[in-house]
Amino acid sequence: MSHTNRRILIVDDNRAIHDDFRKILCPERSDIDDAEAEFFGDILPISEQPQFEVDSAYQGAEGVAAVSQALKEGRPYAVAFLDVRMPPGADGIQTAEMLWQLCPELQIVICTAYSDYSWQEMIGRLGNRDRLLVMKKPFSSVEALQLACALCEKWRLTQEARDRLAETERIVEERTRELREANGRLQAEMEQRERAEGQLLRAQRLESIGTLASGIAHDLNNMLSPILLSLDLLKVGLPAASWELLGTVETCAQRAASMVKQVLTFARGVEGERLPLEPKYLIREIEKIVAGTFPRQIKLETRIAGDLPPIKGDSTQLQQVLLNLSLNARDAMPDGGTLRIEADLFEVDELYAAANPGTRIGQYARLRVSDMGAGMSQPVIDKIFDPFFTTKPLGKGTGLGLSTVLGIVKSHEGFLDVRSKVGKGSTFEVFLPVAAAQPAPVALEEKPENIGGRGQLVLIVDDEVAVRKTTEIMLAQHGYRTVTAADGVEALAIYAERGGSIDAVFTDVMMPLVDGVALSRALRKMNPEVRIIAATGAAEESRKQELKALKVSRVLGKPFTTGTLLAALEEAFASAMTADIFRPVPSPESYAA
């Protein structure tokens, strides 16, 4: 953009001075004048002299008005020549002050004979400015022309410098904004990476804890099995007055078994029949429980999206997830508050999956449980899924509720998210993959009655002496004959010798040398029609699938009760080798020991 500006304002009360400036700055010469100028060298030839636009003002106020109008028109003056004495109005010094208030960039030349103001007085009034020059009267044509040329060029350079400075500031501001945005993105990426690393470390820690918990659970289940099996045997020989004590022992053993089951749920997830389920029915069941058991000061609010598709899962396990979260919400609000349970559809895209390790792209049903309790700090959030970690008072919680929730959700190929602030409450979000199929009704299983043996011979295989012995005594009291083996090798030898008389084999899964799976495979080769029932304290899903492929009648979880084992044997004898090893075993409470 060109900033060439040769507009000049003359402010003087003497019209002759205006004529002189016009002759110098806007000459109209004849050939004789040009020859004279060239000969004497007074000024530049007309062809080389810049062309100026000169305006006149005869008083200071008139000059101020001219500058103001020029600014409004967007055609400012570059230079103003001011006379010092201009009676009766403002003098040159006062006029310069007013002009600079309007146009600070204006170049001003004071024309004076030094009879009115000294240089010191002018500097004292106007300041030592780089836009002020003094031209002594009388002045020559060359002096006036040189000042006009130089000051117009100075004005142009000043405007260009100002524009370049503005452009530089704009570029700096733009670059600063870009750097700020880049820094923000980098900060967000760093925070995202830190969250991902934290989730990865938490997952690794939970995996290590799960491996340890699985091994401990197996040993505990082997210890609890003979205790539960012995209780029914002890009732036979003890008076009824002692049964209350046995009931206490049984309650404690069942509670311990439940805790071990929760540990296994956390460690390896849970298996079960996966059927299409409507999330709204799960929430309706929890509504009934909350309405019937929670304190009245706990207000329940539910919101379920109308277009929510079904999910595929085990209704009992998923109800346990919602119940555990609801119980935690209740405990977080001892003085009452609002418990919210919501369900909607959530889409996991590539960005979300990349930012949250362990998630997969697709549609999920999001079940959200929120409370208005005390909330949790980040260090507490980092540990809440660890087994046996609890913030509740001693005796108020086992620390297994959330670890169980995590195990169930993972076994359903879902994931969890938790948000909490101290003093603001907590929100747990459960994400479960949606199912394509519509919900199908599940037939209820009838409970058999009056079960017991009729002299059948059962081979009991278990490396734990206590489990083997108590199982032998219990089956003998319920009409079965038994033979025992301490491991798979001994069991194969016994079956090879007495296979024709053995009606069923009850074997542990996890044993040294030849385990339950290898034993079942060998027995099936020896006798394709052999009835096999297995028991395990912590078998992995892959092992159970192998047993299913071998047509094992039933897989019992340790610790099992008398009723559970009797029901499994009854079913094995009643219906030859069923492949449905995961159909729920009838509740032991329904059978008389």
C-alpha positions in Angstrom: 0.0 0.0 0.0 1.4 3.4 -1.0 1.6 6.1 1.6 2.8 8.9 -0.6 1.3 12.1 0.7 2.2 15.6 -0.5 -0.6 17.5 1.0 0.7 20.7 2.7 -1.2 23.2 4.8 0.0 26.8 5.0 -1.3 28.7 8.1 -0.3 32.4 7.9 -2.3 35.7 8.2 -0.1 37.2 5.4 -1.5 36.3 1.9 1.8 37.1 0.3 3.4 34.3 2.2 0.8 31.9 0.7 1.7 33.1 -2.8 5.4 32.6 -2.1 4.8 29.0 -1.0 2.6 28.3 -4.0 5.3 29.6 -6.3 7.9 27.4 -4.6 5.8 24.2 -4.2 3.4 24.5 -7.2 5.3 26.5 -9.8 3.8 27.4 -13.2 6.8 28.6 -15.3 7.5 29.6 -18.8 10.4 28.4 -20.9 12.3 31.6 -19.9 11.7 30.8 -16.2 12.9 27.2 -16.7 16.1 28.4 -18.5 16.7 30.9 -15.7 16.2 28.3 -13.0 18.5 25.9 -14.8 21.2 28.6 -15.3 21.1 30.0 -11.7 20.3 26.7 -10.0 17.7 28.1 -7.7 15.4 25.0 -7.7 14.8 21.8 -9.6 13.5 21.9 -13.1 9.7 21.5 -13.3 9.9 18.0 -14.8 11.9 16.8 -11.8 10.2 18.7 -9.0 7.6 16.8 -6.9 4.0 18.0 -7.2 2.5 19.2 -4.0 -1.1 19.8 -3.0 -1.1 23.1 -1.1 -4.1 24.4 1.0 -4.3 27.7 2.8 -5.6 28.9 6.2 -5.2 32.5 7.5 -5.9 31.9 11.2 -5.0 29.1 13.6 -8.7 28.1 14.1 -9.1 27.9 10.3 -6.1 25.7 10.1 -7.4 23.4 12.9 -10.7 23.1 11.0 -8.9 22.2 7.8 -6.9 19.5 9.5 -10.0 18.1 11.1 -11.9 18.0 7.8 -9.0 16.3 6.0 -8.9 13.6 8.7 -12.6 13.0 8.2 -12.1 12.6 4.5 -9.3 10.2 5.0 -6.8 12.5 3.3 -4.6 13.9 6.1 -2.0 16.6 5.7 1.6 15.5 5.8 3.2 18.9 6.6 1.9 22.2 8.0 3.9 25.5 7.8 2.8 27.8 10.7 3.5 31.5 11.2 4.2 32.4 14.8 2.3 35.7 14.9 -1.3 35.6 13.6 -3.3 38.2 15.4 -6.0 38.4 16.5 -6.4 34.6 17.0 -4.1 31.8 18.2 -0.5 32.1 17.5 1.6 29.4 15.8 2.6 27.7 19.1 -1.0 27.4 20.2 -2.1 26.3 16.8 0.6 23.6 16.7 -0.6 22.3 20.1 -4.2 22.0 18.7 -3.1 20.4 15.5 -1.1 17.7 17.3 -4.1 16.9 19.4 -6.0 16.2 16.2 -3.2 14.6 14.2 -0.1 13.5 16.2 1.7 12.4 13.0 1.6 15.8 11.4 5.0 17.3 10.5 5.0 21.0 11.6 7.4 23.8 10.6 7.3 27.0 12.6 8.2 30.0 10.6 9.6 32.7 12.8 12.1 35.6 13.0 12.9 34.7 16.6 11.4 38.0 17.7 8.3 36.4 19.3 9.6 33.2 21.0 13.1 31.9 21.6 13.9 28.3 20.8 14.0 27.5 24.4 10.5 28.9 24.9 9.1 27.0 21.9 10.6 23.7 23.2 9.2 24.5 26.7 5.7 24.9 25.2 5.7 22.1 22.6 8.3 19.8 23.9 11.3 18.3 22.2 9.4 16.5 19.4 10.8 14.8 16.3 7.9 16.3 14.2 8.9 20.0 14.9 11.2 22.1 12.8 11.9 25.9 12.8 12.5 27.8 9.7 13.9 31.3 10.1 12.4 34.2 8.2 13.2 35.2 5.6 13.7 31.7 4.0 14.9 30.8 0.6 12.9 28.9 -2.0 15.4 26.0 -1.9 15.1 25.7 1.9 11.3 25.6 1.8 11.3 23.1 -1.1 13.8 20.8 0.6 11.8 20.9 3.9 8.6 20.0 2.1 10.2 17.1 0.2 12.0 15.8 3.2 9.1 16.0 5.6 6.6 14.5 3.1 9.0 11.6 2.7 9.4 11.4 6.5 5.6 11.2 6.8 5.5 8.4 4.3 8.2 6.4 6.0 6.6 6.9 9.3 3.3 5.5 8.0 5.0 2.6 6.4 6.9 1.9 9.7 3.6 2.1 11.6 2.0 -0.3 9.2 4.9 -2.7 9.3 4.8 -2.5 13.1 1.1 -3.3 13.1 1.7 -6.2 10.7 4.5 -7.5 12.8 2.3 -7.2 15.9 -0.5 -9.1 14.0 2.0 -11.8 13.0 3.3 -12.1 16.5 -0.2 -12.2 17.9 -1.2 -14.9 15.4 2.0 -16.9 16.1 1.4 -16.5 19.8 -2.2 -17.7 19.4 -1.0 -20.7 17.3 1.6 -21.5 19.9 -0.9 -21.2 22.6 -3.3 -23.5 20.8 -0.4 -26.0 20.0 0.6 -25.8 23.7 -3.0 -26.5 24.7 -3.2 -29.5 22.4 0.1 -30.7 23.7 -1.0 -30.3 27.2 -4.3 -32.2 26.4 -2.3 -35.0 24.8 0.0 -35.2 27.8 -2.9 -35.3 30.2 -4.6 -37.9 27.9 -1.3 -39.9 27.9 -1.0 -39.7 31.6 -4.6 -40.9 32.0 -3.9 -43.8 29.6 -0.7 -44.7 31.5 -2.6 -44.5 34.8 -5.3 -46.8 33.4 -2.7 -49.2 32.0 -0.8 -49.3 35.3 -4.1 -49.8 37.2 -5.0 -52.6 34.9 -1.6 -54.3 35.3 -1.9 -53.9 39.1 -5.4 -55.4 39.1 -4.2 -58.2 36.8 -1.4 -59.0 39.3 -3.7 -58.9 42.2 -6.2 -61.0 40.3 -3.6 -63.7 39.7 -2.7 -63.8 43.4 -6.3 -63.7 44.4 -7.2 -66.6 42.1 -4.5 -68.8 43.6 -5.5 -68.0 47.2 -9.2 -68.5 46.4 -8.5 -72.0 45.1 -6.8 -73.0 48.4 -9.6 -71.4 50.5 -12.3 -73.2 48.6 -10.6 -76.5 49.2 -10.6 -75.7 52.9 -14.2 -74.5 53.0 -15.6 -77.5 51.1 -15.0 -80.1 53.9 -16.3 -77.6 56.5 -19.6 -77.2 54.6 -19.9 -80.9 53.9 -19.2 -81.8 57.5 -22.0 -79.7 58.9 -24.8 -81.9 57.8 -22.9 -85.0 59.1 -22.4 -83.4 62.5 -26.1 -82.7 62.9 -26.8 -86.4 62.8 -24.8 -87.1 65.9 -25.4 -83.9 67.9 -28.4 -82.9 70.0 -30.8 -80.3 68.5 -29.5 -77.8 71.1 -26.1 -77.8 69.4 -27.6 -77.1 65.9 -27.7 -73.4 66.6 -23.9 -73.4 67.0 -23.6 -75.4 63.8 -25.9 -72.9 62.1 -23.5 -70.1 63.1 -20.5 -72.1 61.7 -22.4 -72.7 58.5 -23.3 -69.0 58.2 -19.7 -68.0 58.7 -18.5 -70.6 56.2 -21.1 -69.5 53.6 -20.0 -65.9 54.1 -16.4 -66.9 53.6 -17.4 -68.8 50.5 -19.2 -65.8 49.2 -16.1 -63.6 49.8 -14.0 -66.1 47.9 -16.5 -66.1 45.1 -16.3 -62.3 44.9 -12.5 -62.5 44.8 -12.7 -65.0 41.9 -15.2 -62.7 40.2 -12.7 -59.9 40.4 -9.8 -62.1 39.4 -11.3 -63.9 36.3 -14.7 -62.5 35.8 -17.8 -64.7 35.9 -19.4 -67.1 33.6 -23.1 -67.6 33.1 -25.7 -67.8 30.4 -25.6 -64.8 28.2 -29.1 -63.8 27.0 -30.5 -60.6 25.5 -31.8 -58.4 28.3 -33.7 -55.1 28.4 -31.7 -52.7 30.6 -35.0 -51.1 31.8 -36.0 -54.4 33.4 -32.8 -54.5 35.4 -33.4 -51.0 36.6 -37.0 -51.8 37.5 -35.8 -54.7 39.7 -33.4 -52.4 41.5 -36.1 -49.9 42.0 -38.1 -52.5 43.9 -35.2 -53.3 46.1 -34.4 -49.7 46.8 -38.0 -48.9 47.6 -38.3 -51.8 50.0 -35.0 -51.7 51.8 -33.4 -48.2 51.5 -34.0 -45.5 54.1 -36.8 -43.1 53.2 -34.5 -40.1 53.1 -32.9 -41.7 50.0 -34.8 -40.4 47.0 -34.5 -42.6 43.9 -34.7 -41.0 40.4 -34.5 -43.1 37.2 -34.2 -42.1 33.6 -34.2 -44.6 30.8 -33.8 -43.7 27.1 -36.7 -44.9 25.0 -34.5 -46.1 22.1 -32.2 -48.2 24.2 -31.5 -51.6 22.5 -31.0 -54.8 24.5 -27.7 -56.0 25.9 -26.4 -59.6 26.1 -25.7 -60.8 29.6 -26.6 -62.6 32.8 -29.5 -60.9 34.6 -28.5 -62.0 38.1 -24.9 -60.8 37.7 -25.9 -57.4 36.2 -28.5 -56.9 38.9 -25.6 -57.5 41.3 -23.6 -54.8 39.6 -26.4 -52.2 39.9 -27.2 -53.3 43.5 -23.6 -53.0 44.6 -23.3 -49.5 43.1 -26.6 -48.5 44.7 -25.6 -49.8 48.1 -22.4 -47.8 47.9 -24.4 -44.7 46.9 -26.7 -45.3 49.9 -23.8 -45.6 52.3 -22.2 -42.4 50.9 -25.4 -40.5 51.9 -26.0 -41.3 55.6 -28.1 -38.1 55.9 -30.1 -38.8 52.8 -30.0 -37.5 49.3 -30.8 -38.4 45.7 -29.8 -41.6 44.1 -30.0 -41.5 40.3 -30.0 -44.5 38.0 -29.9 -43.7 34.3 -29.6 -45.7 31.1 -28.9 -44.4 27.6 -27.1 -45.4 24.4 -23.4 -44.5 24.0 -21.3 -44.6 20.9 -17.6 -45.4 21.2 -15.7 -44.0 18.3 -12.0 -44.3 17.3 -11.0 -41.2 19.3 -12.7 -42.4 22.4 -11.2 -45.9 22.1 -7.7 -44.5 21.5 -8.0 -42.3 24.6 -9.4 -45.1 26.8 -7.4 -48.3 26.7 -9.5 -51.4 27.0 -12.5 -50.1 25.1 -13.7 -51.2 21.7 -15.5 -49.3 19.0 -19.2 -49.9 18.9 -22.5 -49.1 20.6 -22.9 -49.6 24.3 -25.7 -49.3 26.8 -24.5 -46.9 29.5 -25.9 -47.5 33.0 -25.1 -44.5 35.3 -25.4 -44.6 39.1 -24.9 -41.2 40.8 -25.1 -40.0 44.3 -24.9 -36.7 46.2 -22.5 -38.1 48.9 -19.1 -37.0 50.2 -17.3 -37.9 47.0 -13.7 -39.3 46.7 -10.3 -37.9 46.1 -8.2 -39.1 43.2 -5.9 -41.3 45.3 -9.0 -43.1 46.6 -10.4 -43.5 43.1 -7.2 -45.2 42.0 -7.7 -47.9 44.6 -11.4 -48.5 44.8 -11.4 -51.5 42.5 -8.6 -53.3 44.5 -9.9 -56.3 46.5 -10.5 -55.6 50.2 -9.9 -51.9 49.8 -12.7 -49.9 51.6 -13.2 -46.5 53.0 -16.1 -47.7 55.3 -15.6 -48.2 59.0 -14.4 -51.6 60.3 -17.1 -54.2 60.0 -19.2 -52.1 57.5 -17.8 -53.4 54.3 -15.6 -56.2 52.9 -13.9 -54.2 50.2 -15.1 -56.6 47.5 -18.2 -54.9 46.2 -16.5 -52.8 43.5 -14.0 -55.4 42.6 -16.9 -57.8 42.0 -18.6 -55.1 39.8 -15.4 -54.8 37.8 -15.1 -58.5 37.3 -18.7 -58.9 36.2 -18.5 -56.0 33.8 -15.2 -57.3 32.2 -16.7 -60.7 31.8 -19.6 -59.0 29.8 -16.9 -57.4 27.6 -17.8 -54.0 29.0 -15.9 -51.3 30.9 -16.3 -48.9 33.8 -15.8 -45.2 34.3 -15.9 -43.3 37.6 -16.0 -39.6 38.3 -16.0 -38.1 41.7 -15.2 -34.8 43.5 -14.8 -34.4 47.2 -18.0 -32.9 48.6 -19.8 -33.2 45.2 -20.7 -36.9 45.0 -19.8 -39.7 42.7 -20.9 -41.1 39.4 -20.2 -44.7 38.2 -20.9 -45.5 34.5 -21.1 -49.1 33.3 -20.8 -49.6 29.6 -22.1 -52.9 28.2 -22.2 -53.9 24.5 -25.6 -53.9 22.9 -27.0 -57.1 21.5 -28.5 -57.5 18.0 -31.1 -60.0 19.2 -34.3 -59.3 21.1 -34.7 -60.5 24.6 -36.0 -64.1 24.9 -37.8 -65.5 28.0 -35.8 -67.8 30.2 -37.5 -71.0 31.4 -37.3 -71.5 35.2 -35.9 -74.8 36.3 -37.9 -77.0 38.6 -36.4 -78.1 41.8 -36.1 -81.9 42.4 -37.2 -83.3 45.7 -36.3 -86.4 47.8 -32.9 -87.0 46.2 -30.4 -89.6 47.3 -28.4 -92.6 46.2 -29.6 -96.1 45.6 -26.4 -98.0 46.1 -24.6 -96.6 43.0 -20.8 -96.6 43.2 -19.0 -93.2 42.9 -15.3 -92.8 42.3 -14.1 -89.7 44.2 -10.9 -88.1 42.9 -9.3 -85.2 44.8 -5.8 -84.4 45.9 -7.1 -82.7 49.1 -7.5 -85.3 51.8 -10.1 -83.3 53.7 -12.3 -82.8 50.7 -12.0 -86.4 49.6 -12.8 -87.8 53.1 -15.8 -85.6 53.9 -17.3 -86.2 50.4 -16.9 -90.0 50.9 -18.7 -89.9 54.3 -21.4 -87.6 53.1 -22.2 -89.8 50.0 -22.2 -92.9 52.1 -24.8 -91.4 54.4 -27.0 -90.6 51.4 -27.2 -94.0 49.9 -24.1 -94.1 47.7 -21.1 -96.5 47.7 -17.7 -94.8 47.2 -14.2 -95.5 46.2 -11.5 -92.8 46.4 -8.3 -91.7 44.5 -5.7 -89.1 45.5 -4.9 -88.1 41.9 -5.7 -88.7 38.3 -3.1 -91.5 37.9 -4.6 -93.5 40.8 -8.1 -92.8 39.5 -7.2 -94.3 36.0 -5.8 -97.4 37.7 -8.9 -97.9 39.8 -11.2 -97.4 36.8 -9.2 -99.7 34.7 -9.7 -102.4 37.3 -13.3 -101.7 38.4 -14.7 -99.6 35.6 -17.5 -102.0 35.0 -19.0 -101.4 38.5 -18.3 -97.7 38.8 -21.5 -95.7 38.0 -20.1 -92.2 38.2 -16.9 -90.3 38.7 -16.7 -87.1 40.8 -13.3 -85.4 40.2 -11.5 -82.2 41.1 -10.2 -80.2 38.1 -7.0 -78.7 39.4 -4.7 -81.6 40.5 -1.0 -82.3 40.0 0.2 -84.8 37.3 -3.1 -85.7 35.6 -5.7 -83.0 36.2 -9.4 -83.3 35.9 -9.6 -82.4 32.2 -6.9 -85.0 31.3 -8.6 -87.6 33.5 -12.0 -86.9 31.9 -10.5 -87.3 28.4 -8.9 -90.6 29.4 -12.0 -91.9 31.0 -14.1 -91.0 28.0 -11.8 -93.0 25.8 -12.0 -96.0 28.2 -15.8 -95.7 28.4 -17.7 -93.2 26.2 -20.8 -93.6 28.4 -19.1 -92.8 31.8 -20.9 -90.2 33.9 -18.5 -87.5 35.1 -19.1 -84.6 37.5 -16.2 -82.1 38.1 -15.6 -79.6 40.9 -13.1 -76.7 40.9 -12.1 -73.9 43.2 -10.9 -71.6 40.5 -11.1 -73.1 37.0 -10.6 -70.8 34.1 -13.3 -70.6 31.4 -11.0 -72.3 28.9 -10.8 -75.4 31.1 -14.6 -75.5 31.6 -15.0 -75.3 27.8 -12.8 -78.4 27.5 -14.9 -80.2 30.1 -18.0 -79.2 28.2 -16.5 -80.7 25.0 -15.8 -83.9 26.9 -19.5 -84.1 27.8 -18.9 -83.7 31.6 -22.4 -83.7 33.2 -21.8 -80.8 35.5 -19.0 -78.5 36.8 -19.5 -77.5 40.5 -17.8 -74.6 42.1 -16.1 -75.1 45.4 -17.1 -74.9 48.1 -20.2 -77.0 47.3 -22.8 -78.2 49.7 -24.3 -81.5 50.3 -27.5 -80.6 48.4 -25.6 -79.3 45.4 -23.6 -82.5 45.0 -26.6 -84.7 45.5 -28.6 -82.7 42.9 -25.7 -83.0 40.4 -25.5 -86.8 40.9 -29.3 -87.2 40.7 -29.3 -85.3 37.4 -26.4 -87.3 36.0 -28.2 -90.5 36.7 -31.6 -89.3 35.6 -30.5 -87.8 32.3 -27.5 -89.4 30.6 -24.6 -87.1 29.8 -25.9 -83.6 29.1 -23.7 -81.1 27.4 -25.2 -78.2 29.3 -22.7 -78.0 32.1 -23.5 -74.3 32.8 -27.2 -74.6 33.6 -27.6 -73.3 37.2 -27.4 -76.0 39.9 -30.6 -75.8 42.0 -30.2 -73.9 45.3 -28.9 -76.2 48.1 -31.4 -74.7 50.5 -34.2 -76.5 48.6 -32.9 -79.9 49.5 -33.0 -81.7 52.8 -29.6 -82.9 53.9 
